[in-house]
Amino acid sequence: MFKNLLIKWKLATLVAALLIALGAIGFSGYSGIREVDHFLDDIGTVRLPSVEGLLVVSEGQTAVKSATLETAIYENNYKAQKDFVGVIELRKKAWANIQTGWKIYEPLPQTKEEAVLWKQFEADWESWKRADDQLGGIVEKLSVNSSEPEQKALFVVFFEQFLASRPLFDKAEASLLKVVDLNKSLSTESVKAGSEQVASAQRNMLLMGIGALVISIAFAAYITISITTPLHQAVRVSNSL
């Protein structure tokens, strides 16, 4: 009776050890999945939308510049009021696209480094925007002007203002691309960290699985010996009679 209880206790110990090992393997896998999910969430809900919004802003800025420069096509056309109105509409469309990109990016979380770059970009952007607003004002004046001398005078100011705005445009564009590059870099780092976490989880699960197998074999061998040894002794006793 005592031996039966001892065997049952050993079997229960083996089952408990296996369950603990399986639980450890499962927990390791679950922890790894959670970490990978964190990195995927950062990429999918923060970094990629950030890059998307910023690129929309960048494309819109370029579109504003391109539309504004189209004004020069009609410099010597003194009946181009409708064409200047068309330029105004192109500028409005480009600025609407900028606002769309801005709304995508601005609500998203920022790292400390990103916040610093964004603040610098906003300052550079405002400087360029003030210069661009003056260009827009000139185009509006051209759209309602019917005087040849006045148009010539307006174009003198237009070209001066356009040249003055170019370095401001370049500076704002460079600042914006720094924020884009940072988000791309953070996305790449998240992908790398996620891959490393997957490898780590796989390695941990493999080691735990091997450990569980070794423990199981050891317990099974121990229980087998515990059962067979008394039987061998009984057989020897029986044969000696």
BELNOR-V547389 format. One line per field, one symbol per residue. ss: DSSP state (~ for helix, > for strand, _ for the rest). psi: psi as a letter, one per 30 degrees, with the letter a starting at -180 (. if undefined). burial: 1 if it has 24 or more other C-alpha atoms within 12 Angstrom, else 0. A space follows every 10 residues. Layout:
BEGIN
ss->???
psi->???
burial->???
END
This chain:
BEGIN
ss->_~~~~~~~~~ ~~~~~~~~~~ ~~~~~~~~~~ ~~~~~~~~~~ ~~~~~~~~~~ ~~~~~~~~~~ ~~~~~~~~~~ ~~~~______ ~~~~~~~~~~ ~~~~~~~~~~ ~~~~~~____ _~~~~~~~~~ ~~~~~~~~~~ ~~~~~~~~~~ ~~~~___~~~ ~~~~~~~~~~ ~~~~~~~~~~ ~~~~~~~~~~ ~~~~~~~~~~ ~~~~~~~~~~ ~~~~~~~~~~ ~~~~~~~~~~ ~~~~~~~~~~ ~~~~~~~~~~ _
psi->eeeeeeeeee eeeeeeeeee eeeeeeeeee eeeeeeeeee eeeefdeeee eeeeeeeeee eeeeeeeeff efegegjghg eeeeeeeeee eeeeeeeeee eefeeeflkk leeeeeeeee eeeeeeeeee eeeeeeeeee eefgkgkeee eeeeeeeeee eeeffeeeee eeeeeefeee eeeeeeeeee eeeeeeeeee eeeeeeeeee eeeeeeeeee eeeeeeeeee eeeeeeeeff .
burial->0000000001 0001001100 1100100110 0110110011 0110011111 1111111111 1111101111 1101100101 1011101111 1101101100 1101110100 0001001100 1001101110 1111111111 1110100000 1001100110 1100110110 0110111111 1111011001 1001001100 1001100110 0100110011 0010000000 0000000000 0
END
